[in-house]
Amino acid sequence: MLKRYILILLLIFTFQSCSKDQEIYNPTNKLDPYVLYKDGLEAFERNQFFFAEKKFSEAELNFEIVELSAKSAIMSSFALYGMNFYDQALENLNRYLKTYPSDKNIIYAHYLIAIIYYEQISDEKKDLDPLLKANEKIDFFLKTYPQTDYAVDLRFKKDLIQNQLAAKELFIAKYYISIQKWVPAINRLIVITKKYDNTIFVEEALHRLVEIHYHLGLENEAKKYAKVLGYNYNSSKWFEESYKLFNKEYEFKKGNIDDKKTKKEKNFIKRILEKIK
């Protein structure tokens, strides 16, 4: 009898548990993705990016149309970017690229990735990784989408990145000079003159090459770099400094000659600004 009584109790307990489970796991109605997307968009326009990202993510999961899911995914990335959640935005964008490789809005994802890396660039003394990644991504974009409006913006940023990379090389070269490591210093400076010859740092790099070779007694090499500096930048302060090495009594007279290269760069930036406006 006791065994039978225990068995009955177990059956009752099991039945009650199943009933409770049934109530707990009762399926809810499917969320309307159009409403979710609309709520996300309205929040996004009010700069309420956290709420917007949540709604866009929910919309992506609930849309049955692939194109709309993809649109929700990329809007979610823009919301994360709006909060400066760069790592999360990059993760979401890379997932988007893998999940929706044929989506018509894919260009925006590539552009946003380039911008995120670019905005994380610090000065030449700090982390170089975002600088290199931004440079790589911008190169990819300019090669893949050269005729777009976004390419105009990224070409301008590419010039700024080149200056940053050159600044990094110069910073390292100066460190080697300070500890009298002449060979690695020369190697860094030569990289600037060959790879970043359109940047503002090439003038100082040439002067430092003159300075090092003169200090080492390699006067012919020093004069070679001084000639290059004088030919291209004869109105710069770095040409003045180099010339003083060979003629201590020379007083440099500043002329009215404008650096053609500098004027060309200024005109280029002006044309870009006019196009953007």
N, C-alpha and C positions, 0 to 999 in steps of 0.2 A: 504493500500500500504506500509506503513511504517513497519508494522509487517512482511509483506512478504519480504521486502528488508532485514530486520534484519535476518530472517530465512535463506535467501540465503547466507548471509555473514557467518553465523554460520556453514552452510554446507561446504562452501569453506575452512574455517579455520580448521574444523575437518578433511577434506580430506588431507590438507597440512600437518597437524600434523601426521596423520597416515603414510603419505609418508616418512616424516622425521624419524619417529620411525622405519620404515621398513629399512631405510638406516643405522641407528645407530646400530640396533640389527642384522644386517646381519651376519649369522654364519660364523666363520672362519674355515679354514681347520684344521683337527686334527694334532697335533704335532707328529712327529715320535719319539716314546719312545726310540728306539735303538740309534738314534742320540743324544738324550738328555742324555742317560746313558753314551755313549761314551765321550761326552763333559765333563760330571761330573767326569768320571774316569781319564781323562787326566788332569783336573784341580786338582783333588785329588793328583795325583802323583807329581804335581808341588807345592804341599802344599797350593794351592789356595782354602782353605776349604770353604770359604763363597760362592764362585761361584759354587763349587762342590755340596754343600748342596742344593742350589737352583735347580740345574739340576737334582739331584737324586730325589728330592721331585716332580718335574714335571714329571719325568719318571715314578715314582710310580703311579701317577694319570692317566697316558696315556697308560700304559701297560694293555693289555687284559689278558695276562697270569699271573696267580696268583703268581707263583714262581718268576717271574721276578719283579713283584711289590714288593714282600717281600724282594728280594735282594736289590732293590733300597731303600727301607725303612731302612734297616740296614746300608747300605752305607751312607745314610743321617745322621744316628746317629753317625757313625764314623767321619764324617766331622764335626759335632757339637762338638764332643769330641776333635778333632784336634784343634779347636778354644778355648778349655777350657770352652765351654758353657755347663757346667755340668748339670745344671737344665733342659735345653732344651733337651740335649741328653738323660737324664733319662726319661723325658716325652715321647720322641719319641720312646725309647726302650720299655717302658711299653705299649705304643700304638701298637707297632709291635707285642709284645707277645700276646696281646689280639686279634689282627686282623689276625695274621698268626700263630696260636698255633701249627700247624703241620709242619711248615717250617723246612727244613733240616738244615738250618743255625742257628737254635735257640740257640745252644750252645754258639755261639759267642756273642749273646745278653746278656746271663746270665754272661758270663765272663766279658764283657765290663761294665756291671752294677757293678760287684764286684770291678773292677779296678777303676771306677769313685768314688765310696765311699772311697776306699783305698787312692786315691790320695788327697782326701779332709781332711784326718786326719791331725790334727795339734798336738802340744805337749800336754802333760797331763794336763796342766793348762787351756786349752781352751775347745771348744765345744766337747762334748762326743758323740753327735748324729751320725756323720759320722763313728766314730770308732765302735759303736754298730751295725750300719747298714752294715758296711763292714764285720764285724765278722759274722753276721747273713747270709749275702749273700754268703760268702765264705764257711760257713758250709753247706748251701744248695747245692752249686756247688760240693763240695767234696763228698757229699752223693749221688748226682745224676749222676755225671760224674767222678768217682774216678780214672778211668784208662786212662784218657786223658793227653796229654802233658800240658794242661793248669792247671790241678790239681797239677802238680809238682810245678809250679810257685806259685799257691795260697796256697799250704801247707807252703811254705817258708814265704809268707806274713802273714799267720795265726800265725806263731811263733812270728813275729814282732808285730802283733796286741795284742797277749797275753801279751807281754812285755809292750805295751802301756797301756793296761787295768790295769795291775799290778802297773804301774807307777802312774796311776790316783788314785788308792786305797791308795798307799803310800803317795801321795801328800796330800790327804784328812786326812789320819791318822796323818801326821805331823802337819797339821793345828790344829787338835783336841789336840795333845800333847802340842802345843804352848799355848793353852788357858786352859790347864789342864782338858780337858774333857776325862777322862781316859777310861771310858766304851766304847764310840763310837770309840775311837782310837784303843782299843784292838780288837773290832769287825772287823774293817777294816783290821787290820794286820792279823787276823786269816783267813779272806777271802783270802788273798794273799798266806798264807801257805797251804791252802787246795785247792783253785781253780787255783792258778797260781804258783804251786810249781816247775814248770820247767822253770821259768823265772829267770832273773838275779837279781830280786828284793827280792827274798825270803830270801836271806842272811840278808839283812838289816831289813826286817820285823821281822825275828826271834830275831835279836839283840834288836830291839825296844821293843819287848815283854819282853825280859830279863830286859831291862832298866826300863820299866814301873813297872813291878812287884817288882823289887828290890826297886824302889823308894817308892812303897806303903807298903813295909815291908813284902811282900809275897815272902820270900826267896826261899821256896821250889818250887813254881811255876816258879820263875826266873831260878832256877837251872835246872828245867825240859826243858825249852826252850834252855838254854845254852848247855845242853847235845845233843839236836837235832842238834844245830848249830855246835858243836864240832865234832859230828859223821860224818856229811855230808860235812862240810866246814872248816876243822881244819886248813887250810892254808890261810883263808881269813882275811882281816883286821877287819871284823865285829866280828869274833870269838875272835880276840885279844882285841877289845873294851869290849866285854862281859866279858872276863876273868879278865880284869883289875878291873871290878866292885867288884869282890870277893877277889881279891888280889891286893891291891893298889901298892905293891912294886914289883910285877912281871914284868920282862922284857921279852917281847915276842921275841923269836928267830925265824926268818923266815927260814923255811926248804926248801928243794928242792922238796917237794911233790906237784905234779900238781893236780889240781882239776879234778878228773876223768870225772865228769859231763861236765865241760867246754871243755875238750879235745874231748869228744863225740860230743858235739854240733859243734865244729870247724870242725871235720871230716864230719859231716852230711852236713854242708854248703859247704864244699869242693866237696863232691859227687854231690850235686845239681848243682854247677857251672860247673862241668865236663859234666853233662848231658845236661845242657843248651848250652854249647859250641858245 
